[in-house]
Structures are given as C-alpha cells and as structure tokens.
Amino acid sequence: MIEFKNVSKVYNNNVKALNDINVTIERGEFVFLVGPSGAGKSTFIKMLLKEIEPSTGSLVVNSTTLSEVKRREVPYYRRKIGMIFQDFRLIPTLNVYENVAFAMRVVEASPKEIRKRVPMVLSLVGLSHKYKMFPSELSGGEQQRVSIARALVNNPQVLIADEPTGNLDPETAHEIMALIDDINKAGTTVLMATHAKEIVNNMKKRVIAIEKGEIVRDEKRGRYEDENEYI
Ligand SMILES: Nc1ncnc2c1ncn2[C@@H]1O[C@H](COP(=O)(O)OP(=O)(O)OP(=O)(O)O)[C@@H](O)[C@H]1O
C-alpha cells in the first residue's frame, strides 16, 4: 500500500512541484500517473524512491513511514520497489544475465539465490535464450524486457515505470504493456507515469492525473483525456 498524506514539495528555487497531495494506492492496484510535462510526476516518483524528501506531509509505503527510514537503510527500503525507465539504463559492458544478476549482487544475495532467480525472471520476460547477449545486440523491446527482469529479480512489492514505452514502436510497446499487465495480475502493484494516451485508454486502469502539482482527476477505469480532444 502506498499513501501520500498532505504531501507538498517546494524545490530550492521556490518551484512548488507538488501541492498537498493525498492519495492511497492499494496493494495489487495498477495505476497510471498522467499529466503534462512539468506537472510533478517525476517528483511524485522520486519521493516514493526516497530520492527526495517532501517539504511537508508524509509518505507510507507498505507499512514503512519514509521519513523514518535512515540514510543507511535506504538501499534496503528500495528493494521493495522495482524501477523501469524509458531509456532502459542497462550496463553496456555486462551481458543480459549479468545485468540482472548485478541487481541481486548489490543487495548481497547469495550466489545460490542468484543462480535460481536470474533464470526464473529471464524466462518470465521471454529472454532465456538471449542470456549471453549484450545490450547493444538487443532490440529496444528486448532491452526493456531485460530491465523489467532486473526490476523484478529481488521480488519487489511495487513496480514503478517511468514512461517505459517512450522509446518503443507501438507494437513493441503493446507487448511490453502486456508483460507489465501480467506482472500486475500476479500480484505486484504497478505505478506507471506516461504520456502514451492510447495505452492508457486501451487498458482501462485507474488513472491519476496531475496538473501543476495537484491531483485534478482520479478515476477507476479512467482515460488519458486531454482537453484539446474536445475542441
Ligand atoms: N531538482 C529540481 N529543482 C528545481 N525545480 C525542479 C526540480 N525538479 C523538478 N523541478 C520543477 O518541478 C516541477 C515538476 O517537475 P517534474 O519533473 O516532477 O514534472 P513531470 O510531470 O515529471 O514532467 P515530465 O513529464 O516532463 O517528466 C517543474 O516545474 C520542474 O521544473
């Protein structure tokens, strides 16, 4: 469960990026976070990862109050969260297997556990046969699958995706969304920030729309909606 309680963020330059956000996301939900550029979506996500602190208010993620997580505990807290990005962020000098294994090494998983989990998640994303290849030898969709495997390998409760289809053609984007949907159906909470209107409208999931730092819409089975559509 994710809870924002009266959360505001004012950056040093006095930009108010989020203004009194109150929202609850239940375990197992699939939520799209939409809104124009500069609306505050990245700020929302960075707070969940404890990359930045709220100026006021508090956040709770799976019973952990983030303000109580000490600096040295942050890496352990982040194990609860898998993260995927538009630009994949794979390590170019490591092959597929090693990219995924690396995420387990940094949290000091045992070699035995690594040998068990990595093939399991590579199979889940359909890349078992490409485990020796390097990121530069893979298509964009395959690279995103590797990054999804890496996000899932430590068995997180929440998957956060920041514009995960932004660099993919529509067909590949559709395949990646089907994979993320399956992951959600298996129980992982998904929060996805996106500008991909078609995807949001096709999937009929909860949509939280942010504008100028405020939640302007929060609908179950929502739509992307943009005002210009109706002009
Ligand atoms: N580190 C920072 N310092 C100062 N202002 C910032 C900082 N990061 C973001 N902002 C400002 O906060 C506001 C919200 O930015 P944010 O990056 O959260 O928007 P966004 O919805 O993620 O946009 P996009 O869709 O373009 O990624 C913007 O006005 C931005 O300029």
The ligand as an ORCA input file, in Angstrom:
! r2SCAN-3c Opt
* xyz 0 1
  N      15.590     19.492     -8.845
  C      14.715     20.460     -9.139
  N      14.940     21.726     -8.767
  C      14.046     22.698     -9.041
  N      12.887     22.527     -9.698
  C      12.603     21.281    -10.113
  C      13.492     20.179     -9.869
  N      12.946     19.061    -10.400
  C      11.775     19.434    -10.953
  N      11.563     20.769    -10.782
  C      10.368     21.528    -11.207
  O       9.233     20.948    -10.580
  C       8.117     20.886    -11.469
  C       7.650     19.439    -11.624
  O       8.661     18.698    -12.321
  P       8.581     17.125    -12.586
  O       9.906     16.736    -13.140
  O       8.112     16.461    -11.359
  O       7.459     17.057    -13.742
  P       6.983     15.823    -14.659
  O       5.492     15.785    -14.554
  O       7.719     14.619    -14.277
  O       7.394     16.268    -16.134
  P       7.836     15.339    -17.410
  O       6.586     14.716    -17.933
  O       8.401     16.375    -18.364
  O       8.852     14.370    -16.932
  C       8.593     21.533    -12.769
  O       8.203     22.888    -12.735
  C      10.108     21.411    -12.697
  O      10.731     22.450    -13.403
*
